[in-house]
Amino acid sequence: MFNKQIRETVFTSEVAARLFSNVTATNVVDQSFLTTLRALCHKRLPSNETVHLNCRTLYLSEQEITNE
């Protein structure tokens, strides 16, 4: 879906973290997904609900990926 990494956007700045306090993330390397998530979810989430994205590195061998 995304072919370039976005590291610094309006939706991922410190100010955005306060404005979008109901959509948060940890360990995000490529900020493009968090940016999109905030843009899409912010107005759709009730004020008492939150979304938290927790990213982690997953190591798979080529064989594990190709052998479904």
C-alpha positions, -999 to 999 in steps of 0.1 A, spaced: 0 0 0 28 25 9 60 25 -10 78 53 8 84 59 45 70 91 60 89 100 91 76 135 100 42 147 91 16 170 106 -3 140 119 27 126 138 42 157 155 41 164 192 11 187 187 -7 160 168 -1 135 196 -21 159 219 -48 165 193 -52 129 184 -48 115 219 -74 88 212 -52 74 183 -17 65 196 11 41 187 44 28 200 75 15 182 64 28 148 92 31 123 72 41 92 49 69 103 27 67 72 4 41 87 -1 61 119 -8 92 99 -34 74 78 -49 58 109 -53 92 127 -67 108 96 -93 81 92 -103 73 128 -102 106 146 -137 118 138 -151 83 137 -142 73 172 -164 82 201 -147 105 226 -145 78 252 -128 52 229 -92 48 219 -71 30 193 -35 21 202 -12 6 176 18 -14 190 43 -23 164 69 -50 168 95 -65 146 87 -99 131 115 -120 118 106 -146 93 128 -165 69 121 -165 32 110 -201 34 84 -193 62 70 -165 40 67 -184 8 54 -217 24 19 -207 33 
